[in-house]
Amino acid sequence: MKQKDINHSAARFLCSIFFSLSAGIFIGFLFAPKSGAKFRKDLKSWLIELIERGKFAVEEAKVYGSEFIDKSREKVEDLSSRIKNDLGH
């Protein structure tokens, strides 16, 4: 089995787990013995928390991505200067 196929299978598995858990949580909310107002309040706070976590994850990814780009740029510049020195420029 190719590495790409393994990665694709793992991604599909993780997505199915995520969606199954999400569906289970939603169904649990639907059948929980709470009033409609309490359910809506809980659902709203859960969604707000989920959005905040998503925003944090995006910001964290931006920081890591920026650091990765900076490190890569430094390595490319270093390699470029070594090649220029080896060629005598």
Secondary structure, 3 states (H helix, E strand, C coil): CCHHHHHHHHHHHHHHHHHHHHHHHHHHHHHCCCCHHHHHHHHHHHHHHHHHHHHHHHHHHHHHHHHHHHHHHHHHHHHHHHHHHHHCC
